[in-house]
Amino acid sequence: MPDEEDRALAVYEALRRLGSAVEGDLGTATGLDAEQAGAALRRLTEIGLVEARADGHVESVEPDTALVRTLDAYHLATEDQARRSRALREAGQALLHVYRPAVERVASEVQVEYIRDRWSKHRVLDALTATIQRTCDSLHPGPMPPVDVLESSLRRDAQLVKRGVRLRAIYPLSLVQTSRYLHYLREVADLGVSVRLLDHAPCDILLHDNELACMPSDPNAVYDNPMLLVRSTALVQTLTAIFDDYWLRAVTVEEALRAGSGAGSRSSRSGAATGSGSGGGSGAGSGSGSGAGAGSGAGSGAGAGAGRRAELTMQERVVIRLMAAGLGDEQIARKVGVHRRTVQRVIAKLMDRLDAGSRFEAGLKLAQDPNLMGVLAPNRVRPPAARTGRPPS
């Protein structure tokens, strides 16, 4: 820096002697090369000691004049900064004391806002992501949204996890049957989100800090209808309790995968056990009479029922439960996140497996077989009362 100032001073003194000059003349007069002379001239221009003329010449400015101009510029900058500071302070005061109280949430009140178009939904969700402080719970019963929505969700989840927000997410159990969605679930879990899977749930719910909830205005057409933004501590606490209940009944991704892979092996073992039991019973029946034969038949029937239950795929179990809840094919397809024809194929295969000529007959056989009834939710069905000669209590 001292060398630069020395060269700038030499150029300034030469310019005062010459009155005015071009950059090349200043280099010759001071013995500096073109680069050094140019740097010195830029320094003098920066501090206001030279002025450029229209003909390309530069001339010197008195130090006192340059100092006055510099101080004037400093005062103007200081005044502008002070004005900006006052404006920011006044804006903060207005937001804090005027506008914020006007929209302050009251625990006993419920405020509902309708977010209608798709882009507004993205904008609101991004804005809410920036304000979440503690928790974010989400329930996604399906069907899954488009790819761009999933990517936006991953981006928001990553931001929240980075800030230390606790995230819990529940997705449809059927997602593990699709490699693309299974990969997405693992991506979400790798971010640090706690992920669980559930057979079915009523609608999408997003809960922020136990204070705010996002949910669809129509659970059957999530992406075509407005999103509801609900602000109410009391209501959101109730929704959080509902979410916690679903969370306790849901399973992890790995548990779902183990259950799916274990169904096939259980089916094989059950089939082997049924075959050996039938052979043994037949031999015993021929040697020891009808009593042994009856025992063989009972054992074979129980084994067959257990075998049919073990052979049920995860998707069939979900469809059976939803059918028992009274849902039609279209509703089941939306819940599970598959096409309606897929649901119809699953039901057709199930009817064939049960040797049922109609859905009613299939339901009747499910209700009469305690082993098959085990796939139904315990709060939906009850096992038949034991035949003890007394009416069921």
Secondary structure, DSSP 8 states (H G I E B T S, - for coil): -HHHHHHHHHHHHHHHHHSEE-HHHHHHHHT--HHHHHHHHHHHHHTTSEEE-TTS-EEE--HHHHHHHHHHHHHHHHHHHHHHHHHHHHHHHHIIIIIHHHT---TT--EEEEE-SHHHHHHHHHHHHHH--SEEEEE--S----HHHHHHHHHHHHHHHHTT-EEEEEEEGGGGGSHHHHHHHHHHHHHT-EEEEES--SS-EEEETTTEEEEESSTTSTTTS-EEEEE-HHHHHHHHHHHHHHHHH-B-HHHHHHHHHHHHHHHHHHHHHHHHHHHHHHHHHHHH-HHHHHHHHHHHHHHHHHHHHHH--HHHHHHHHHHHTT--HHHHHHHHTS-HHHHHHHHHHHHHHHT-SSHHHHHHHHHH-HHHHTTS-TTT-------SSS---
